[in-house]
Amino acid sequence: MIVVTGGAGFIGSNIVKTLNDRGRTDIIVVDNLTNGHKFVNIADCQIADYIDRHDFLQQVIDKKHTEIEVIFHEGACSATTEWNGHYMMNNNYEYSKILLHHCLDYGIQYIYASSAAVYGASQKFIEHPDYEGPLNVYGYSKLLFDQYVRRNGFDKGSQVVGLRYFNVYGPREQHKGKMSSVAYHFNNQIKDVGEIKLFNGSGGYGPGEQRRDFVYVGDIVKLNLWLHENKQVSGIFNAGTGQSQTFNEVGHAVIDYHAKGKVSYVPFPEGLKEAYQSFTEADMSAVRKAGYDQPFKTVQQGVAEYMKILNGNAQA
């Protein structure tokens, strides 16, 4: 049996669907469907069971689910604008710790979502404390758990992997609202008003020239499933493409798909300036050294595929 927490969310539901495509249906989805709109992400999936996130945690505390194969722990509050630290630490840190110890106690593979937000304003993105310094409480919650894993998670006989996701985009993210990827928002803007709005310059970058490591969700799923198949690999790894690209490039990739539209620039929000990463670029050396050799799509390749799915011209 496979457990996917956050299984009705963005990355989690893509993991579930890809597992289905590979012939696995013995999947328990754990999530919080207070936002019932998320159901659409797993409506086309075959699963063995659905369990509410609070119920699942209690069941784990009660020593149930000891026979499972792997937990893909994707569930978290991923809102970088959320400043309720009490909520964030309970949701992202304490929950993850309880699952970690359950997996260590019963020899269960544990592959969890960390985040590039742990690096903050760093100009180097290497999995080492020298380069870590989050700018918001979301990033701190992820860093604190990574630190906990470094102290308690390795050399215990079972696989533990943290994946520091960079800017992931792709299908099944529509429920995230403001936290959906820029590619998703740009597509809506082109359809609604024929114009993509980008931020003016910040952090020494010109208008729309802020650079992020944009990584297609399909490539993230492949990495997760490769790790599942290679349980001898443990560690904390970056999960990006290794190549930063500009927001302008994302915008023009969307425009190219629609063959219409233009870009305009809006003032950079004052409240974001101190907590905004103007540049990210994953150093992928560690995961490559661990044996992962699959390519990652460029913005131009990934956005083109995503636009086909988003606009009804391909299967999700």
Residue, then its C-alpha position, 0 to 999 in steps of 0.5 A: m500500500i502507498v500513502v500520498t499525503g496532500g494526495a488531492g493537492f497539486i504535486g500529490s495528485n500528479i503522483v497518484k495519477t502517474l502511479n495509476d498509469r503505472g498500474r498501481t491503485d493500492i493508494i491511500v490519499v490523505d488530505n483535507l477537503t475543506n476546500g472541496h474543489k480539490f476533489v477534481n484533482i483525483a476524480d479521474c484517479q483510482i485509489a484504495d481509500y481516502i482518509d482525512r489528514h487529522d484522522f490519518l495522523q491519529q491513526v499513525i499515533d495509534k500505531k496503525h498503517t505499519e504495513i505500508e510501503v512508502i509515504f509520499h508526504e506532499g501535504a503542507c501549508s504552502a502559502t508563502t504569504e501565510w504568517n500564522g506561525h502557530y498554524m504553519m509549525n503544527n501543519n508543516y513541522e510537527y505533522s512531518k516529525i510524527l510521520l518520520h518516526h512512524c516510518l523509521d519505526y516500521g521501515i517505511q520509505y519516507i519521501y517528503a516535500s521540502s522547499a527552495a524557500v529554505y534558501g531565502a535570498s541566497q545566491k547559491f542553492i546547495e543543500h548545505p547550512d551555509y546557504e540556508g536562510p528563509l525569508n518567511v515562516y513557510g520557508y522556516s517550517k521547511l528548514l526546521f524539518d530538514q534540520y530535524v531530519r539531518r539529526n534524526g532521519f538518516d542511518k536508521g535503516s530505512q529510506v528518508v528523502g527530502l526534496r527541495y521543490f523549486n518553482v513547480y508548475g503544471p496541471r492539477e494546481q487550479h485550486k491553489g488560487k493566488m499560490s498557483s504558478v505564474a504559468y497558470h495565471f498568465n494563461n488566464q490573463i491572456k484568455d480574459v484580457g489578452e495581456i500578461k502582467l509582470f512585476n517591475g524590477s526588483g532585487g537588481y533585476g529589470p522588469g520581468e527579469q527576475r529569475r526562478d528555476f521553473v520545473y514542470v510537475g511531470d519531471i518532479v513526479k518522475l524524480n519522486l517515483w525514481l526515489h521510490e524505486n531506489k530505496q538505497v538513496s537517502g538525503i536532502f536533494n534539490a528538485g529543480t531543473g538546474q537552470s534559472q529562467t525569467f518570468n518574461e520567458v514564462g510569459h512569452a511561452v504562454i503568448d507563443y502558445h496562444a499566438k496572441g497577447k502582450v506583456s505589461y508591467v505593474p509596480f512591485p508590491e511593497g509588502l513582498k519586497e523583504a520576503y521575495q526571492s528574485f533569483t533561484e537556481a537549483d544546484m542539482s549535483a547531489v541528486r545527479k551524484a545519487g544516480y538520477d540521470q533523467p532530463f528536465k524540461t525547459v520553460q519553453q517545453g514544459v509550458a507548451e505541454y501545460m498549455k495543451i492540457l490547460n486549454g483542453n488539447a491534451q490529456a492531464 
